[in-house]
Amino acid sequence: MSKVASGKIKKSSAKILDEFNASIMFDKELYLEDIEGSAAHAKMLLKQGIIDKDAKENIINGLKTIQREIEDGSYIFDIKDEDIHMSIENRLTFLIGNDAKKMHTARSRNDQVALDFRLFALKKNRQIVDLLLELEKILLELEKKHTDTLLPGMTHLQHAQPINFAYHLLAYSSMFKRDISRFEDSYTRGNVSPIGCAALAGTPYCTDREYEAGLLGFNSVSINCLDTVSDRDFALEVLFNISVLMMHISRLSEEIILWSSSEFGFVELSDEYSTSSSIMPQKKNPDVPELLRGKTGRVYGNLISLLTVMKGLPLAYNKDMQEDKEGVFDSIKTAFISIKILTEALKTMSVKKEAMLKATKKGHLSATDLADYLTKECGYAFRDAYKLTGEIVGYADDNGKDMSELDLQELKKFEPKIKEDVVDILKLYNSMNARNSQGGTSVKSTKQQIEYFEKWLNERD
């Protein structure tokens, strides 16, 4: 509670305490939620006969004036007001007089800040989902173009089996779909109104929490007031969800960085989303994915910071909880810009199909197909087939060939039972298409996955 509002503290705050204690310079971001919450609270107070109609109208008109002042830049945020709640209340008192003092009836700054912060988090949650859906659409456009584009599928960053580029991108479509699901689950879980809990124990006034919650778009009201005023699970979930999202973005960024290098040459970022070296004019640096990869660390830090703040707090509200907002604001801003710029970078990225195809001819990507052939057609136990295939790989290496380039006679040197059909089986495109199981990399399976995401996106639209 503000010192000026308390009879317990007689002296004014030391200047350094004002600076240390105040949150106005960052929680002013919650101004709109604070105004919306106060307007709804005034309507509830009128409905319950706690204030009269004139007071309610004065409060709401005054709040509208304050909103205009903030949005046109004429409003003055004073550190002496401590936080956005007292700032708006003090300005409202200046504008409309004593009616402003009735606005805080039957609530505390504890449930007020819980309301504002929760409304903010819910709103940003929805906006992040919308941005992710746009990213999913851009990925889908890329995927539709590249179901036939071969590239090496890797494990341990070593060439493993042939896949198509659309299939690779679909892995990220799946990740971002899970991110959307997490944000939406959190939205449902967090869509609970805290207003009316007051300081920690409810209020003796005859309020209508359900009515006020409905005005603000909540689905329900919280059950236990003691828990509610000290609950920041909704903020932690936002931070966690963003951390997982940024981890996914970072993984894709890492691959774009590798793919755009001279060693790979699989993709080229547009000039709009690249930078040059300060001394090496031939260079084109993938700064966008590098920054995306780097920004992941800061959102991890914000999550750990709030977890650490909350871990030892007794019930109910404690001033430590003032540290809940800056990290959330920062992570949300980071998520916004990251999703937007990744979407644009992908939209303008060139795919080098020939370089991808050339890379598939290194590393004997169809070796597993030969082992499977020896098992199914020549009667080998798989481990014996695996061993013989390894010998054939060694032969191919010694002769400067990829396994897919060996002819029938060369293969028959190792196993006379091998028939002519193995030559087609070892071709890289056929090897990719052989993996036709559900969720596999064949063109047919890839197109089924694309259809799944297309249907999912269309249903959402």
N, C-alpha and C positions, 0 to 999 in steps of 0.2 A: 504493500500500500504506500502511496505517496506520503512523504513527510508533511506536506502542507495540509493534508486531509486528516492528520492524526493529532489527537490531543496528548498522546503519550510523549511525543518528541517535541521539545520546545524550541530548539535552536535550528537555524537554517543549515542545510547541507554544506559541507566543505566543497569548494569548487572541484577539487579532484574527485570527490565522491560522486558529484553530479556526472562527471565524465565517465567514471567507472561503472556507475549504477545504471546510467541511461541506456535505453535501447532504441530511442526514437530515430537514430540515423540509419538503422537498418530495418526496424519493424514498421517504418512508414510504408513499406511495400504492401502492408496489409490494410491500407486505408480503405479500400473499397469494401472489403469483407467486414471491416469494423462498422462502416456506415450502414451496410445492408443489415448487419446483425442488430444494430441499435434501432433501425427503423422497424424491424420485425418485433423487437422487444417492446417498443412504444405501442405498436398495434395490439400486442397481447395485453399490455397493462391497461389499455382502454377497454378491451373486450372484457376484462375481469373487473372493471370498475375501480381500478387502483389509481388511474389518472383520468382526467376528463378529456373530451374531444378537442377542446382548444389547445390543451397542452400537447396532445399527440400531434395535431396539425403543425403547431409551432416547431416541435422537435423535428418532424420529418422535413418541413420546408427549410429549416436551418441546416439540416444534414445535407440536403440537396445543394444549398449554397456552398457549403464546405467542399463538397465533391467537385463543384465547378471551379472553386478557387485552387484546389490541388491540381486539377487536370489542366488548368490554364497557366499554372506556374506562379500564381500570385500568393499562394499560401506560404506562410513562414513556419518552418519546423524549428522549434526552440528546444535546445537540450534540457532546459529547466522543466519542461513538461514531462520528462522522463521517458514516456512511451507514447505510441500512437493513440492509445485509448484516452489518456489524460489530455493529449494535445487536442484531439477532436472535442472532448468534453469541455475543455477550457475555452476553445474557440466558440463552441455552441453557446456557452454561458455568456460570452461577450455579445453574441449576435441576438439572442432571444431572452436573456435574463433568467429569472428563477425557474422557468419551465424546464430549462436544460438540466437543472439539479434533480429533477424527478426521473430523468431517463435511467439512472443507475439503480432505481428501486428494484429489489428482488433479484439482484445479480451481483457478482463480484468480478474483479479483474481476472480472477482465476478461471472462472468459466467463460468470461469474455474472450480472453486470449486463446483459450482452448477452442472456442467457436471460430474465431477469426482464422487461426492457423489451420484448423481442420477444413474450413471452407476453401481456403487457398490451396491446400494440398489436393483436395478433391477436384478442384477446377484444373489444376496443372496436370493431374493424373489423366483427365480426359484429353487434354491437349497433346500430351505425349503419345497417347494411343492414336490420335488422329495423324500425328507426324509419322508414327511407325507404319500405319496403314499406307501412307504415301510411299514410304520406302519399300514396302512389300510390293506395291504396284510396279515400281521401277525394276525391282528384281525380277518380277514376273515377265516384264517385257524383254529383259535380257535372256531369261531362260527360254522363252519361246523361240528365240533366234538361234539358240546354240545346242539343240538336242543332238545334233550330228557332229558337233565340234569335239574332236578327241583331245584329251590331255592326260598326263600321267596322274592317276590317283596315288597318293603317298601315305605311307606310315613311317614314323621316325624321320620325316622329311627325305625319305628315300623312295625311289620309284617302286611302285608295288603292283598295281593292276590298271588297265586302261579304263577310263571313265569318260563321260562327256561333260562339257563345261556347265551345261544347264543343271546336271545332276549335282555338281559341286556347289553351285549357287543355291540350289534347293535346300542344302544343309543349313545355309544361313536364313533362308525363308522360314525353315522350321524353328530355328533359334528365336527369331524375332516374333514368330507367332506365339511361342511360349512366353516371351516378354509381355506381349499384349495381354495374354491370359493372366499373368501375374498382376499387372496393373489393374485389370478389371476385377480380379478377385479382391484386391486391396480396396478398390473403390467400394465394392459391396460391403466389405467388412467395416470400412471406415465411415460409411454413410449413416452415422448415428449422431444425433444432436447432444451436445454437452450443456447447452444453455439451460439455465434454471437450477443448476447444481450449486450455484453461488460459491462460497469460499471452499466448502468441502462437505457440508452436511445438509444441503438443501436450504429451503427458505420457509419462514412462517407465513409468507403471503400466499394467498390463494391463486396460484399461477396456473397456466395451462401450457405445459411443456409440449404436448402433442401439437397444439395449434401453432405455436411458435416454430416448431420443427418443420411443420408443413409449409409455412410461409417461406422458409429458407431452403426447401427442397430436400430435406432429409427424409429418409424412409421410416425412421423410428427415433426414440430417445434412449439415452443410456440408462442402464439399470441401477448402477451404484454410484452415487455422487462422489464418494471418497476416491474411488478408482478413477472416475472421469476427469477430475481436475488435474490429476497427476499422470494421466495416460498420454504417452507420446508414441505408442506403437504405430499409429498411422504415419507418423513422420519417419520412424525407423523403417517401415515397409517401403515408403517412397525411396529412401536412401538405399535400401537393399535392392529394390527393383532396378533402380538406376545403375547400381554397381554391376549387377548381372548383365543388364543391357550394354553397358560400356565395355564389359569383358567381351561380349559377343562382337561389338563394333571393333574392339581392339584386335581380336583374332582375324577378322576380315581385313582390317587395316594392315596387319602384319603380312597377310598373303598378297595384298595389293602392292606393298613395298617390295616383296620378293619378286612378284610377277613383273613389275615394271623395271627391274634391274636388267643390266646387259646380259647377265648370266641366264636369266629366264626369257625375258622379252615377250612374255605372254600378253601383256596389256600395255597401253600407253595412256596416261592421264592427260586430259586436255590442258592446253596452256593456261586456261582460266584457273585451274586448280593445281598448278605447279609453280615452282619458283626456280630461279637460276642461282648459280654460285656467284659470290662476290668477286672471285678472281679467276674462275674457270668457266669461260664462256660456252664450252661444249656441254655443260651439265644441265640436267633438268631434274630437279629434286622433288620427291613425293612428300612435300611438306604437310599436305592435308592428312594423309593417313598416319604420318609420324606424329602430328599433333594429337590426332584422335587417340592413338596408342598412348601418348604421354598423359592426356587428360584423364585417362582411366584411373591413374594413381590418386588424383585429387578427390575423386568421388569415393574411392575406397576410404580415404582419410576422413572424409565427412561422416561416413557411416560409423567408423570406429570411434570417432570423436563423440558422437551422440550416445552410442552404446556405453562408452566410458562415463559420460555425464550421468546417465540414468542408473547405472549398475548398483550404486550404493545409497540411493535416495529413500529415506523413510517417507511414508505417506503423511501429508498429501503434497501440496505444492511447495516447492523450494526454489529459491532464487537461482540456483544452478540451472534451472530449466530455461532461463533466459538464453542459454547457449544452444537452444534447440533450433534456432531459425536460420542463422547465417549459413550453416552448412547445407541446409535444405534449399535455401534460395540459390546458393552457388551450384549445387548439383543439378537442380532443375534447369538453370540457365545453361549449364554445360551440356546437359542432355538435349535441350532444344537445338542449340547451334550445331551439336555433333550430328544429330539425325538429319538436320537440314542440309549440311554441307556434304555428308556422305551420300545422301540422295542425289544431289546435284553432280557430285564427282562420278558416281556410277552412271548417271544419265549421259554424261559426255565422254565416258571412257571408251577407248578403242580396244577391240579384242583382236589379237594377232593369231588367227587360226593356224596359219602355216607353222609358226613357231611352236605352238602347242603340239601340232601333229609331229613335227620333227623330234620333239622331246619324248614322245611316246616310243620312239625307236631306240631309246636307250634304256637299259635296265631290265630287258627281257620280261616285259610286262605280261606276256602270255605263258610264263613258266608254269603257273598253277594249272592252266588249261591242259598242258602236256601231262602233268602229274595226274590230273583227273582222267585224261584219256587212257593213260597206261593202266589206271585202276579199273575203269569201266570196260575197256575194250580188249585189254591184254592180260587181264587176270591178276594184276599186281596187288599186293597189299599196299595201302596208301604210303606207308613209311618207306617201302622199297621203291615205289614209284617216285617218291620225293627224292630219294638218294640218286636214282638214275637220272632224274631231271637235272639235279645239281651237276652231274658229270657232263650232261649235254650243254648246260650253261657254260661250264668251263671250256668246252670245245668251241662254242660260239665266240667266247671272248678271245680265245687264242687265234681265231680266224677273222677277227674284226667284224663280226656279224652280230645282229640282234637275233634272238631265237626265232622271231617271226619271219626271218629271211632265210632260214635253213630249208633246203629242199628235201624231198622224200628220201633220196639215196643217202644223204648225210644222216638223217634220223634212223634209217634202217641199220646203219652200222652199229647202233647201240641196242636196237630191239627189232629183229626181223618181222615180228608180228604187226608192226606199225603199218597202217594202210594209207592210201593216198588221201583219204578224207582229212587226215591230221593237218595237212598243209593249209586247208581253209580254216580249220579250227584255230590254228595259231595266228591267223591274221588278226591284227589289232582291233579292227572294227568288229569282226565277228566275236572276238573275245569279249569286247565290251557288251555286245548284244546278247551274248550267252547268259549274262547275269540278269535273267528275266524274272527272278523271284520278286515278290511284293516288296517294294521299297528299294529295289536294286537299280543298277545303272543303265540297263538296256534302254534303247530309245522308247520302246513301248512303255516300260515301267516309268521312265522319266516323264513321258507325256501324261501318264495317269496321275503322277504327282502334281504336275502343272495344272491339270484339270481340277484336282482337289483344291489347290490354292485359289484358282480362279473362281470356283464355285463359292468358296468361303468368303472371298472378297466381295463377290457380287451379292451374296446374302447380307453382308454387312451394309453395303450401299443401300 
